[in-house]
């Protein structure tokens, strides 16, 4: 006797042929796309590189910043009446945190890229199944991780020492992220162009560090004579320091909009520059 498809557990196609049983089949998990797996591995490697040397990469900058607070802040706060109604030791905290984060983001990315080029490890990264922007991002995550940890640690120690408080937390987070991204991308660019290890340290010691010190970390530009006050406005780091200080104190030497505009512009220019180098492969494949 001929049985129907319903009785045999099979489905019948419109043309009369029997189909395969319609029982559900267990689906295997879909692996993450190769570019994203490679990006996660590269970012994890850079963060692990920072964490393994934490006494050098994170502890030392935090100790240096705290010493600045102790020496310049607490020891001089009794002799300096304050700046813009803010105690001197509280005033310098935001600038010191900005300086520490900027140097950490720049130094980490420049040294990481330069070492990858010197050891030919960068060729493995370039041959990985990743887009150029993913390579750039993966190699930059370590610098951002290092800088943000340092900034958070400096503030966590400075707040109880000075009795300060964060007045604009969202503005502080935004300013810190923009600062870290901008200087991290600058470090990537210098790391690509550097021919020797001294080249990227030269930029840090001769350009970034002096501009940071004259960028209003330890003083308000309102206390400067007229010519020097006007010259300070030409220093882009001055606006970045003030964007972080605004998030910390709720006050700034210049317009907050202008400070954030300069900080955003700096981040966009350096990120676009570094991305162009990865997209074209200039000096990376040499």
N, C-alpha and C positions, 0 to 999 in steps of 0.2 A: 504494500500500500504506500502511495507516495505522500510524504509529509510536507507541510508548509514550512517556510523559513521561520515562522514564529515558534513552531514546535521544535525545530532543531537548534534554536538559539542563534541563527544567522540572520542577517538582514538581506533583503532582496533588492537588487538594483532595479531601476525603471526598465532596463532592457531585459530583465528576466534572470540575469546571472546572480549567483549568490556572492555576497560580500564577505569579508572576514568578520569574525566575531567582534561585537562592539564593546567588549569589556575594556575598562580603562587600563592604560599602561602607565606605569610609574615614570615620571619625567626626571631625568638626571639634572642636577643643579647646573645652571649655566655659569661658566666661569667668567670672571671680570675680564673685560677687553684687555688685550696685551698692553696697550699704551698706558692704561691706568694702573695695571699691576706693576709695570716698570717704573711709573712715576712714584707709586707708594714705596717701592723698594729703594729708589734713589733718595727720596726724602728721608726715609728711615735711616739710611746709611749716613746721611749728613748729620742728622740729629744724634745718632750714636757716636759719631766722630767727636761731636762737641761734648757729649756727656762723659765719654771716656777720659777726657782731659779737663774735667770740670774745675779742678783747682787752678788751672791756667786760664781757661776760657771764660769761666763765670765767677769764681771766687775772687780772683785777683782784682778785676775791675770793680767789684762790689766793695772790697776792702779799701781800694783807692778812693772811691767816692765817699765812703763813710769817713775816711781820714780828712778829706776836704771839708766835710761838714763839721768835724770836731775841731780842726785847726782854724779854718776861716769863719765858720758859723758860730759855734758855741764860744770860742775864745774872743771873737770880735763883736759879738752881738751886744755885749754890755757897753762897748765903746762907740758903737754906731747906733744912732737913734732909731734907725729903721728906714725902709724905702717904701714910699707910697703908703705909709701907715701899716706896713707889714714888718714884723721883726726880721732882722737880717738873716738869721739862721733859717727861718722859714722861706725867705725870698730865694735863697740860692738852691733849695732842694730841687725845684723843677728844672732849673738849668743844668744842674749836675746830672740828674737822671737823663735829660736829653743828650748831654755830651757823652755819657757812658753808653747809651743805646746806639748813638750814631757811630761811635768808634767801633763798637762790637760788631754791628751789622756790616760795616765796611771791611774791617780787618778779617772777619771770618770768610766772607765771600771772595775777597781778593786772594787770600792765601789758599783757599780751597780750590779755586779755579786754576791758580798758578801751579799748585802742586799736581793737579790732575793733568795739566798740560805737560809738566816736566816729566812725570812718570808715565806718560802716554796712556793714562787711564781714561782720558777724555775721549779717546778713540772708541773705547767700549761703550761709552755713553752715547756717542754719535751713531753707533751702529745698532743701538737698541731700538725696538719698535715704538718710538715715541715721536710726537710732534715737536718741533723746535721750542714752542712755548712751554711744553711739558719738561723738556730738558732744562730750560732756564729756571722754571719754577722749582723743580726737584733739587737743583744745585743751590738754590737760594733759601730753601726752607731752613737749613741749619743756621744761617745767619740771623733770620728772623726769630727763630727759637731762642738762640743765645741772647740776642739783644733784649727781647721781651722779658726773659727770665731775669736778666741783670736789672732792667728798669723796675720790675716789680719788687725785686729784693732790695734795691736801694730805697724805694719808697716805703717798703715795709719796715725797714730799720730806721729811716729818717723820721717818719711820722711820730713814733713814740719818743724819739730823742728830742725833737724840736717842738712837739705839741701841735704840729700842723694837721690840716685835714684837707681832703680832696673836695673842692667846691663844685667842679663840673666834671663828674666822672665820664660821661659820654664824650665830651670834648677831649678829655685826656686820652681816652682809648683811641679816638680817631686820630689825634695828633701823633700819638706814639706809633700807631700802625703806619701812617703816612711817612713818618720820619724813618722808620725801620725799612720800609719798602724802598724809599728813595736812596738811602745810603747803602743798602744791600745791593741794589742794582748798580750803583756807582762802583762798588767793590767788584762786582762781576765784570764790568767794563775794564777797569784797571787790571784785574787779574788776567784778562784776555790779551791786553796790550803789553803787559809787563814782560820784559826780556830777562830780567834777573829778579831775585827775591828782594833786592834793595829798592826796586822801582815802586812797588806798592807801599812799602814802608815810607818811602820818600813823600808820596802824596799825603799819607796820613800825618807825618810829622811836620811837613813844611806847609801844607795847605789846610787840611781839615782841622788839626789841633789849634793852630794859631787863629784861624777864623772863628773857631768855637770860643776861645778865650776872649776874643774881642767882640763876641756876639751877644754880650750882655748876660753871661752866666753869673758873674759875681757882682754886677752893678746894673743900675738903670741908666740908659743912655741920656736921661734927663739931667744927670749929674755931670755930663761931659760938656766941654766948651763947644761953642756953635760949630766950628769947622769939623770937629771930630764926631759930633752928633750927626751931622749930615752925611759924613763918610760912612758911619755905621749903618745907615739906611741902604747902602749899596751891598751890604753883606747878606747873602741869602740865609745863612745860618742864624742870623739875628732873628729873622721872622719864624724860623722853625723852633728856636728856643722859646720865643714868646707864645707860640701856639701851644706848646707843652705847658708853659707856665700859666697860661690862661686856664687850662683844664685843672691845674693844681690849685691856683689861687683865686680864679675868677677875675683876674685883672691882667692887663697887658700894657706894654709901653706904647704900642701902636694899635691900629685898628685890628680887631680880631679877624674880620673878613679878609683884610689884606694879608695877615699872617698865614691864614689857612690857604689863601689863594696862591701865595708863593710856595708854600709847602706842597700843595697838590701839583703845581706846575713843575716843581723840581722832581717829584716822584714820577710824573708822566714822562718827562724828558729822559730821565735815566733809564726807566723801564723800556721805553721805546728804543733807546740806543742799544741796550743790552739785547733786546729781542731781535733787533736788526742784525747784530753780530751772530746770533744763533741761527737765524733764518738763512743768512748768506754763508755761514761757516767760515767767515774770514778769520784768519789766524788760529782757528780752532783745529783745522785739518793739517796745519803745517807741521 
